[in-house]
Amino acid sequence: MVIFVTGTDTGVGKTTFSTALVRFWRSKGYNAIGLKPISTGQREDALRLWEASAKTIALDAINPFHFSQPLAPAIASWLEGKEIKLEEIKKAISSAIDSYSHVVIEGIGGWLTPLSRKWLLKDLVQVLHCPVLLIAHTRLGFLNHSFLSIESILKAGVTLKGIILNRYPGLEIDPMAVELLKERYDLPIAFMDNLDKTPFNYPQWLDETS
């Protein structure tokens, strides 16, 4: 199983969910890893995935493209005089996942984050041909952000497995908002609650083939 985790924005819980998913899979005996193909700024997300993967693979294989400035990859790579090429990323990912049964690939930023002057994150997912899982924040405005992301993912012609709503501590979600999301797109929805302190609730629909 390979799943690509993207978000409605940066800082919505992609790494927290991805690391929890890798740990869950490994606890079940699966040979699982998490990848962060592209990172900018600190490598904290990649390091967390490396640790969740029991360090069974080199950090540079988990995170082959890293740029020092905490900016969009298109800008961070340009400042270093480099260019991100989709085929190179695809090759690095394919090489890393050959020996693993379960793989989480964590994106950077949101679905339309620019990787270069030409390519967006969605273009990478399209060449990878893997299903997508969307992580959404639940702050005010999450419906708009979720609708925009879902519409773009579906338009890209990739499979959207479902949505994870990240419930921030002390922030209540309006149940009517969740119903609107369900009615409009008829997608599986699961909730994520402070995963660093609460048990991981594995969404069983991730195992469905459709």
KOLTOR-318128 format. One line per 8 residues: number of its first residue (from 1); for each residue x, y, z of N, C-alpha, C, CB. Coordinates in steps of 0.1 Angstrom, whole numbers, plus 5000, padded with zeros to 4 digits. Glycine has a CB too. Layout:
<atoms>
NUM) X,Y,Z,X,Y,Z,X,Y,Z,X,Y,Z; ...
</atoms>
This chain:
<atoms>
1) 5008,4988,5000,5000,5000,5000,5009,5013,5000,4991,5000,5012; 5006,5022,4991,5012,5035,4991,5001,5045,4991,5021,5036,4978; 5003,5055,5000,4993,5066,5002,5001,5079,5002,4984,5064,5014; 4996,5089,4995,5002,5102,4995,4993,5111,5004,5003,5108,4981; 5000,5117,5014,4993,5126,5024,4995,5141,5020,4998,5123,5038; 4985,5148,5018,4986,5162,5015,4977,5169,5025,4982,5165,5000; 4977,5183,5024,4969,5190,5034,4962,5202,5028,4978,5195,5045; 4953,5208,5035,4946,5220,5030,4955,5232,5031,4933,5223,5038
9) 4966,5230,5039,4976,5241,5041,4988,5235,5048,4970,5253,5050; 4998,5244,5051,5009,5239,5059,5005,5239,5074,5022,5248,5057; 5011,5231,5082,5009,5231,5096,4995,5225,5100,5010,5244,5101; 4989,5216,5092,4976,5211,5095,4976,5197,5101,4967,5211,5083; 4988,5192,5103,4990,5179,5109,4994,5167,5100,4977,5175,5116; 4999,5170,5089,5003,5160,5079,5014,5150,5086,5009,5166,5066; 5024,5156,5092,5035,5148,5098,5030,5140,5110,5047,5157,5102; 5022,5147,5118,5017,5140,5130,5009,5127,5126,5008,5149,5138
17) 5000,5129,5116,4992,5118,5111,5001,5107,5104,4981,5122,5102; 5010,5112,5096,5018,5102,5088,5027,5094,5097,5027,5110,5078; 5033,5100,5107,5042,5093,5117,5033,5083,5125,5049,5102,5126; 5021,5087,5129,5013,5078,5136,5008,5066,5128,5000,5086,5141; 5006,5069,5115,5002,5058,5106,5013,5048,5104,4997,5064,5092; 5025,5053,5102,5037,5044,5100,5039,5035,5113,5050,5052,5098; 5038,5042,5125,5040,5034,5137,5029,5024,5139,5040,5044,5149; 5016,5027,5135,5005,5018,5136,5008,5006,5127,4992,5024,5132
25) 5012,5008,5115,5014,4997,5105,5026,4988,5110,5018,5003,5091; 5036,4994,5115,5048,4987,5120,5044,4978,5133,5059,4996,5124; 5035,4984,5141,5030,4976,5153,5022,4964,5149,5021,4985,5162; 5016,4964,5136,5009,4953,5131,5018,4943,5123,4998,4958,5122; 5030,4946,5123,5040,4937,5117,5043,4940,5102,5035,4923,5118; 5037,4951,5097,5040,4955,5083,5054,4961,5082,5029,4964,5078; 5060,4959,5070,5073,4966,5068,5070,4979,5062,5082,4957,5058; 5068,4989,5071,5063,5002,5067,5073,5013,5069,5050,5006,5075
33) 5073,5023,5060,5081,5035,5062,5073,5048,5058,5094,5034,5053; 5078,5059,5062,5073,5072,5058,5083,5080,5050,5068,5080,5070; 5079,5086,5039,5088,5094,5031,5084,5109,5031,5089,5089,5017; 5094,5118,5031,5092,5132,5030,5101,5136,5018,5095,5140,5043; 5097,5134,5006,5106,5136,4994,5112,5150,4994,5098,5134,4982; 5104,5161,4997,5109,5174,4997,5106,5181,5010,5101,5182,4985; 5116,5188,5015,5115,5196,5027,5123,5209,5025,5119,5189,5039; 5118,5219,5033,5125,5232,5033,5127,5236,5047,5118,5243,5025
41) 5137,5244,5050,5139,5248,5064,5145,5237,5072,5126,5253,5071; 5141,5235,5084,5145,5224,5093,5140,5211,5087,5141,5226,5107; 5147,5201,5091,5143,5187,5086,5135,5180,5096,5156,5179,5082; 5128,5187,5105,5121,5180,5116,5111,5170,5111,5114,5191,5124; 5103,5173,5101,5093,5164,5096,5099,5151,5091,5085,5170,5085; 5110,5152,5084,5117,5141,5079,5123,5132,5090,5128,5145,5069; 5129,5139,5100,5134,5132,5111,5124,5124,5119,5141,5142,5121; 5112,5130,5120,5101,5123,5127,5097,5110,5120,5089,5132,5129
49) 5096,5111,5106,5093,5100,5098,5104,5089,5098,5090,5104,5084; 5116,5094,5099,5128,5085,5099,5127,5076,5112,5141,5092,5099; 5124,5083,5123,5123,5076,5136,5111,5067,5136,5122,5086,5148; 5100,5071,5131,5088,5063,5130,5090,5050,5122,5076,5070,5125; 5099,5052,5112,5103,5041,5103,5114,5032,5109,5107,5046,5090; 5117,5034,5122,5127,5026,5129,5141,5027,5123,5123,5011,5130; 5143,5038,5116,5156,5041,5109,5160,5030,5101,5166,5044,5120; 5151,5023,5094,5154,5012,5086,5159,5016,5072,5142,5002,5084
57) 5159,5029,5069,5163,5035,5057,5170,5048,5060,5151,5037,5047; 5180,5051,5051,5187,5064,5054,5179,5076,5054,5199,5065,5043; 5182,5086,5062,5175,5099,5062,5174,5105,5048,5181,5108,5072; 5185,5104,5041,5186,5111,5028,5177,5103,5018,5200,5111,5023; 5174,5091,5021,5164,5083,5012,5150,5087,5015,5166,5068,5013; 5147,5090,5028,5134,5094,5032,5132,5109,5027,5133,5094,5048; 5142,5117,5028,5141,5131,5024,5152,5135,5014,5142,5140,5036; 5151,5130,5001,5162,5133,4992,5164,5147,4987,5160,5124,4980
65) 5153,5155,4988,5154,5169,4983,5151,5179,4995,5144,5171,4972; 5162,5185,5000,5161,5194,5012,5167,5207,5008,5167,5187,5024; 5160,5218,5012,5165,5231,5009,5165,5239,5022,5157,5239,4998; 5175,5247,5025,5177,5253,5038,5167,5264,5042,5191,5258,5039; 5162,5271,5032,5153,5283,5036,5139,5278,5038,5154,5293,5025; 5132,5282,5048,5118,5277,5051,5108,5285,5042,5115,5279,5066; 5109,5282,5029,5100,5288,5019,5094,5277,5010,5108,5298,5011; 5085,5282,5002,5080,5272,4992,5091,5266,4984,5070,5279,4982
73) 5091,5253,4980,5102,5247,4973,5106,5254,4961,5098,5233,4970; 5097,5260,4953,5101,5267,4941,5110,5278,4944,5088,5272,4934; 5108,5285,4955,5117,5297,4959,5129,5292,4966,5109,5306,4968; 5128,5283,4975,5139,5278,4983,5150,5271,4974,5135,5268,4993; 5145,5263,4964,5154,5257,4955,5161,5267,4945,5147,5246,4946; 5153,5277,4941,5158,5288,4932,5169,5295,4939,5147,5297,4928; 5168,5298,4952,5178,5306,4960,5191,5298,4961,5173,5309,4974; 5190,5284,4960,5202,5276,4960,5207,5273,4946,5199,5263,4968
81) 5201,5278,4936,5205,5276,4923,5202,5262,4918,5220,5279,4922; 5192,5256,4923,5188,5242,4919,5174,5242,4913,5189,5233,4931; 5171,5231,4907,5157,5230,4901,5152,5216,4904,5158,5231,4885; 5139,5216,4909,5133,5203,4912,5127,5197,4899,5122,5206,4923; 5130,5185,4896,5125,5178,4884,5117,5166,4889,5137,5174,4875; 5105,5166,4884,5095,5155,4888,5101,5141,4886,5082,5157,4880; 5107,5139,4875,5112,5125,4872,5123,5121,4882,5118,5124,4858; 5131,5131,4887,5141,5128,4897,5135,5124,4910,5151,5140,4898
89) 5124,5132,4913,5117,5129,4926,5111,5115,4925,5107,5139,4929; 5104,5112,4914,5097,5099,4912,5108,5088,4913,5090,5099,4898; 5119,5090,4907,5130,5079,4907,5134,5077,4921,5141,5083,4898; 5136,5088,4929,5141,5086,4943,5130,5079,4951,5144,5100,4949; 5117,5083,4949,5107,5076,4957,5106,5061,4953,5093,5083,4954; 5106,5058,4940,5105,5045,4936,5116,5036,4941,5105,5044,4920; 5128,5042,4942,5139,5034,4947,5138,5032,4962,5152,5042,4945; 5132,5041,4969,5130,5040,4984,5120,5030,4988,5127,5053,4990
97) 5109,5028,4980,5098,5020,4984,5098,5006,4979,5085,5026,4979; 5108,5002,4971,5108,4989,4965,5108,4978,4975,5121,4987,4957; 5114,4980,4987,5115,4969,4997,5105,4969,5008,5129,4969,5003; 5094,4978,5007,5085,4980,5017,5070,4977,5013,5086,4994,5023; 5063,4972,5022,5049,4968,5019,5039,4980,5021,5044,4956,5027; 5042,4989,5030,5033,5000,5033,5041,5013,5034,5026,4997,5047; 5037,5023,5026,5045,5035,5025,5036,5047,5026,5053,5035,5012; 5039,5057,5034,5033,5070,5035,5042,5080,5028,5029,5074,5049
105) 5037,5087,5018,5045,5098,5012,5039,5111,5017,5046,5096,4997; 5046,5118,5024,5041,5131,5029,5045,5143,5020,5045,5134,5044; 5035,5150,5016,5038,5162,5007,5043,5174,5015,5025,5166,5000; 5044,5185,5009,5049,5197,5016,5039,5208,5013,5063,5201,5010; 5035,5215,5024,5024,5225,5023,5011,5219,5019,5029,5236,5013; 5004,5227,5010,4991,5222,5005,4992,5216,4991,4982,5233,5005; 4981,5212,4986,4980,5205,4973,4986,5212,4961,4965,5202,4970; 4985,5225,4961,4990,5233,4950,5003,5240,4953,4980,5243,4945
113) 5010,5236,4963,5023,5242,4966,5033,5241,4954,5030,5234,4978; 5039,5252,4950,5048,5252,4938,5061,5245,4942,5050,5266,4933; 5065,5235,4934,5078,5229,4935,5088,5235,4927,5076,5214,4931; 5084,5242,4916,5094,5249,4907,5085,5259,4900,5101,5239,4897; 5092,5266,4891,5084,5276,4883,5074,5269,4874,5094,5284,4874; 5076,5257,4871,5067,5249,4862,5058,5240,4870,5075,5242,4852; 5062,5233,4880,5055,5222,4886,5049,5225,4899,5064,5210,4888; 5037,5220,4902,5031,5220,4915,5031,5207,4922,5016,5225,4913
121) 5028,5206,4934,5027,5193,4941,5018,5183,4935,5023,5195,4956; 5007,5188,4930,4997,5179,4923,5003,5172,4911,4985,5187,4919; 5012,5179,4904,5019,5173,4893,5027,5161,4897,5027,5183,4885; 5033,5162,4909,5041,5151,4914,5032,5139,4916,5049,5155,4926; 5021,5141,4923,5012,5130,4926,5006,5124,4914,5000,5135,4935; 5004,5132,4904,4999,5126,4891,5009,5117,4884,4995,5138,4881; 5022,5120,4885,5032,5111,4879,5034,5099,4888,5045,5118,4876; 5031,5100,4901,5033,5088,4910,5022,5078,4909,5034,5093,4924
129) 5010,5083,4905,4998,5074,4903,4994,5067,4916,5001,5064,4892; 4994,5075,4927,4990,5069,4940,4979,5076,4946,5002,5068,4950; 4971,5069,4954,4959,5076,4960,4963,5087,4971,4950,5066,4967; 4954,5096,4973,4957,5107,4982,4948,5107,4994,4955,5120,4974; 4954,5111,5005,4946,5113,5018,4948,5128,5021,4951,5104,5029; 4937,5135,5024,4937,5149,5026,4935,5152,5041,4926,5156,5019; 4945,5159,5047,4944,5164,5061,4939,5178,5061,4958,5162,5068; 4928,5181,5069,4923,5194,5069,4922,5199,5084,4908,5194,5063
137) 4926,5212,5085,4924,5218,5099,4909,5221,5101,4932,5232,5100; 4905,5224,5113,4891,5226,5116,4889,5240,5122,4886,5215,5126; 4898,5249,5119,4896,5263,5123,4885,5269,5114,4909,5271,5122; 4881,5281,5118,4871,5288,5110,4876,5289,5096,4868,5302,5116; 4868,5286,5086,4872,5286,5072,4876,5273,5067,4883,5296,5070; 4875,5262,5075,4880,5249,5070,4872,5244,5058,4880,5239,5081; 4859,5247,5058,4851,5242,5047,4856,5248,5033,4836,5246,5049; 4858,5261,5033,4863,5267,5021,4876,5260,5017,4865,5282,5023
145) 4886,5259,5026,4899,5253,5023,4897,5239,5019,4908,5254,5035; 4888,5231,5025,4886,5217,5022,4880,5216,5008,4877,5211,5032; 4869,5224,5005,4863,5223,4992,4873,5226,4981,4851,5233,4992; 4881,5237,4983,4891,5241,4972,4900,5229,4970,4898,5253,4976; 4905,5223,4980,4915,5212,4979,4908,5200,4973,4921,5208,4993; 4897,5196,4977,4890,5184,4972,4887,5186,4957,4877,5182,4980; 4882,5198,4953,4878,5200,4939,4891,5199,4931,4872,5215,4938; 4902,5204,4935,4914,5204,4927,4920,5190,4926,4925,5213,4933
153) 4919,5182,4937,4923,5168,4937,4915,5160,4928,4923,5162,4951; 4902,5161,4928,4893,5154,4919,4895,5157,4905,4878,5156,4923; 4897,5170,4902,4900,5175,4889,4913,5169,4883,4900,5190,4888; 4922,5167,4892,4935,5161,4888,4935,5147,4883,4946,5163,4899; 4923,5140,4886,4921,5127,4882,4928,5116,4890,4926,5125,4868; 4931,5120,4903,4937,5110,4912,4927,5105,4922,4950,5116,4919; 4929,5094,4928,4920,5089,4938,4921,5095,4951,4922,5073,4939; 4910,5101,4956,4910,5107,4970,4904,5097,4979,4902,5121,4970
161) 4912,5091,4988,4907,5080,4997,4898,5085,5007,4919,5073,5003; 4900,5097,5012,4892,5103,5023,4898,5115,5029,4889,5092,5033; 4892,5120,5040,4896,5132,5046,4898,5130,5061,4885,5143,5044; 4909,5135,5066,4911,5135,5081,4910,5149,5086,4926,5129,5084; 4900,5151,5095,4898,5164,5101,4906,5165,5114,4883,5167,5104; 4915,5174,5115,4923,5175,5127,4917,5185,5137,4937,5181,5123; 4912,5178,5147,4905,5186,5158,4915,5192,5168,4894,5177,5165; 4916,5205,5167,4926,5211,5176,4920,5212,5191,4929,5226,5172
169) 4929,5210,5201,4924,5210,5215,4917,5222,5218,4936,5208,5224; 4905,5220,5224,4897,5232,5229,4889,5238,5218,4906,5242,5235; 4889,5233,5206,4882,5238,5194,4871,5229,5190,4891,5242,5183; 4858,5232,5192,4847,5224,5188,4844,5225,5173,4835,5228,5196; 4841,5214,5167,4837,5214,5153,4822,5214,5152,4843,5202,5145; 4816,5223,5144,4802,5224,5141,4798,5211,5134,4798,5237,5134; 4789,5203,5140,4785,5190,5133,4778,5193,5119,4776,5182,5141; 4772,5205,5118,4766,5208,5105,4776,5210,5094,4757,5220,5107
177) 4788,5215,5098,4798,5217,5088,4803,5204,5083,4810,5226,5095; 4805,5194,5092,4809,5181,5088,4799,5175,5079,4811,5172,5101; 4786,5177,5082,4775,5171,5074,4776,5177,5060,4762,5174,5080; 4778,5190,5059,4779,5197,5046,4791,5190,5038,4782,5212,5048; 4802,5188,5044,4813,5181,5038,4810,5167,5033,4825,5181,5047; 4803,5160,5041,4799,5146,5037,4789,5146,5026,4793,5139,5049; 4779,5155,5027,4768,5155,5016,4774,5160,5003,4757,5165,5021; 4783,5169,5003,4788,5175,4990,4797,5165,4983,4795,5188,4993
185) 4805,5157,4990,4815,5149,4983,4814,5134,4986,4829,5153,4987; 4806,5130,4995,4804,5115,4998,4817,5108,4999,4796,5109,4987; 4826,5114,5007,4839,5108,5010,4840,5103,5024,4851,5118,5007; 4848,5093,5027,4850,5089,5041,4857,5100,5049,4858,5076,5042; 4853,5102,5061,4859,5112,5070,4863,5106,5083,4849,5124,5072; 4875,5109,5088,4879,5104,5101,4884,5116,5109,4890,5093,5100; 4885,5115,5122,4889,5126,5130,4903,5123,5137,4879,5129,5141; 4911,5133,5138,4924,5132,5144,4924,5141,5157,4935,5136,5134
193) 4928,5135,5168,4927,5143,5181,4941,5142,5188,4916,5138,5190; 4949,5152,5187,4961,5153,5196,4968,5139,5196,4957,5157,5210; 4973,5135,5185,4978,5121,5184,4990,5119,5192,4981,5118,5170; 4997,5129,5196,5009,5127,5205,5005,5123,5219,5017,5140,5206; 4992,5124,5222,4988,5121,5236,4976,5111,5236,4984,5133,5243; 4970,5108,5225,4959,5099,5224,4961,5088,5215,4946,5107,5220; 4955,5076,5217,4957,5065,5208,4953,5068,5193,4949,5053,5212; 4960,5062,5184,4958,5064,5170,4946,5056,5166,4970,5060,5161
201) 4936,5063,5160,4923,5057,5155,4925,5054,5140,4911,5066,5159; 4929,5042,5137,4931,5039,5123,4919,5039,5115,4939,5025,5122; 4918,5047,5104,4906,5047,5095,4906,5034,5087,4905,5059,5087; 4897,5025,5089,4897,5012,5082,4895,5013,5067,4887,5003,5088; 4888,5024,5063,4885,5026,5049,4898,5028,5041,4876,5038,5047; 4909,5031,5048,4922,5032,5040,4925,5019,5033,4933,5036,5050; 4920,5008,5039,4923,4995,5033,4914,4991,5021,4922,4984,5044; 4904,4999,5019,4895,4996,5008,4902,4998,4995,4882,5004,5009
209) 4899,4990,4985,4906,4991,4972,4900,5002,4963,4905,4978,4965; 4887,5005,4965,4881,5015,4957,4884,5029,4961,4866,5014,4957
</atoms>
